[in-house]
Amino acid sequence: MSHNNRFSLKGSCLLVMILLLAPASPIAAPTDTGETLDSLMAKRLSADSTFVVMVEAHTLRLRGALEQLPAPGKTRYMTDTLAVQGIQPAPKVNHKMWLRSAGGERVMVYVADDVAERITHEVKANADIEVTALYLWNSRHGPGLLVTSFELVIPWHEKAAKWFKDKM
């Protein structure tokens, strides 16, 4: 799929047509592109844009602070896009959450249901996390990201304190 395919947010008929032609592709291992939440937000479309620019689906590792725990939300656009991009098997997606980038940008991300449950039980708000996310589109709201896994980022001084404690 081309990096410049544009379609309207109301283009569900186009989604169905593309779906019939899309090859199946699994979620791949993360690629090291140097992308950050801030660099992805810098690519967002103008505020008056009604289009979404689909990108070739690829997986990224991104770091941010968990601003808001996962909560149920409207996810149909994400699930339709997974189908259009041929992502099989597609994760179940019924949750969204907010991350804060290093530069202070608020970024809404979709979260696979199994990951949302883990985050809700294992992570507190404002904790730093590193997520593995499938990057699917750019819009006026920012990147279309689906979080498929995460790790809690433990500051180096806490790691050092734990190491010393374990050695004593």
C-alpha positions in Angstrom: 0.0 0.0 0.0 1.3 3.4 -0.9 2.4 6.0 1.7 0.1 8.6 0.1 -3.3 6.9 -0.1 -5.8 9.4 1.2 -9.4 8.9 2.0 -12.1 10.7 3.8 -13.0 9.7 7.4 -16.5 9.0 5.9 -15.1 6.7 3.2 -16.3 3.4 4.6 -17.3 2.2 1.2 -13.7 2.6 0.1 -12.6 0.7 3.1 -14.8 -2.2 2.1 -13.5 -2.1 -1.5 -9.8 -2.1 -0.3 -10.6 -4.8 2.2 -11.5 -7.2 -0.6 -8.1 -6.6 -2.3 -5.8 -6.4 0.7 -3.4 -9.2 1.3 -3.1 -10.6 4.9 0.0 -9.6 6.9 0.9 -10.4 10.4 2.1 -7.9 13.0 5.8 -7.8 12.6 8.6 -7.2 15.0 9.4 -3.5 15.8 11.6 -1.6 13.4 14.2 0.9 14.6 13.2 4.0 12.6 14.2 6.5 15.2 10.5 7.7 15.4 9.3 9.1 18.7 5.8 10.2 19.8 6.9 13.8 19.1 8.2 13.1 15.6 4.9 11.3 14.8 2.9 14.2 16.1 4.9 16.5 13.9 3.6 14.6 10.9 -0.1 15.2 11.7 -2.2 16.8 9.0 -3.5 20.4 9.2 -6.4 21.1 11.6 -8.9 21.6 8.8 -8.0 18.3 7.0 -10.8 15.8 6.7 -8.5 13.2 5.3 -6.4 10.4 6.7 -3.1 9.4 5.1 -2.6 5.7 5.5 1.0 4.5 5.8 2.3 1.0 5.2 1.7 -0.7 8.5 4.8 -1.2 10.6 5.6 -1.7 14.3 7.5 0.8 16.4 8.9 1.0 19.9 7.8 4.3 21.5 8.3 5.8 25.0 5.9 8.1 26.9 4.2 8.8 30.2 0.9 7.1 30.8 -1.4 10.1 31.2 -4.7 8.2 31.3 -5.4 4.5 31.9 -7.0 2.5 29.1 -10.8 3.0 28.8 -13.4 1.7 26.5 -14.0 3.9 23.5 -15.0 4.0 19.8 -12.5 1.9 17.9 -14.3 1.1 14.7 -11.9 3.2 12.5 -8.9 1.2 13.9 -10.6 -2.2 13.5 -11.6 -1.3 9.9 -8.0 -0.1 9.2 -6.6 -3.4 10.5 -8.8 -5.2 8.1 -8.0 -2.9 5.2 -4.2 -3.3 5.8 -4.7 -7.1 6.0 -3.5 -7.5 9.5 -4.3 -11.1 10.5 -5.0 -12.2 13.1 -6.2 -8.8 14.1 -6.1 -8.1 17.9 -9.4 -7.3 19.6 -9.5 -3.5 20.1 -12.0 -1.8 22.3 -9.8 0.6 24.4 -8.0 3.9 24.0 -5.5 5.7 26.3 -3.5 8.8 26.4 0.3 9.1 26.5 2.4 12.2 27.0 5.5 12.5 24.8 8.9 13.7 26.0 8.0 17.1 24.4 4.7 17.4 26.2 2.4 16.3 23.4 -0.8 14.4 24.4 -1.1 11.4 22.1 -4.2 9.2 21.9 -3.5 5.6 21.1 -5.6 2.5 20.7 -4.9 -0.4 22.9 -5.4 -4.2 22.3 -7.8 -5.5 24.8 -5.4 -8.0 26.5 -2.8 -5.2 26.8 -5.4 -2.7 28.2 -6.2 -5.2 31.0 -2.6 -5.6 31.9 -1.9 -1.9 31.9 -4.9 -1.2 34.1 -3.6 -3.7 36.7 0.2 -3.1 36.4 0.7 0.6 35.7 -0.2 3.8 37.6 -1.0 7.1 35.9 2.1 9.2 35.0 4.4 6.2 34.9 6.8 6.0 32.0 6.2 3.1 29.7 7.7 1.9 26.5 5.1 0.5 24.1 5.2 -1.6 21.0 2.7 -0.1 18.6 1.5 -0.7 15.1 1.6 2.5 13.1 -1.2 2.7 10.5 -2.0 6.3 9.6 -1.6 10.1 10.0 -4.6 12.4 10.6 -5.2 15.9 11.9 -5.4 14.2 15.4 -2.0 12.6 15.1 -0.8 9.1 14.3 -3.0 6.0 14.2 -1.2 3.8 16.7 -2.3 0.4 18.1 -0.4 -0.6 21.3 0.2 -4.4 21.2 2.6 -4.7 24.2 4.3 -2.5 26.8 7.1 -2.5 29.4 7.2 -0.3 32.5 10.3 2.0 32.3 12.1 1.8 35.6 14.4 4.9 36.2 18.1 4.0 36.4 18.4 5.1 40.0 15.6 2.8 41.1 17.3 -0.1 39.2 20.6 0.7 40.9 18.9 0.9 44.4 17.3 -2.5 43.8 20.6 -4.0 42.5 22.4 -2.8 45.6 19.6 -4.0 47.9 19.7 -7.5 46.3 23.5 -7.7 46.7 23.5 -6.8 50.4 
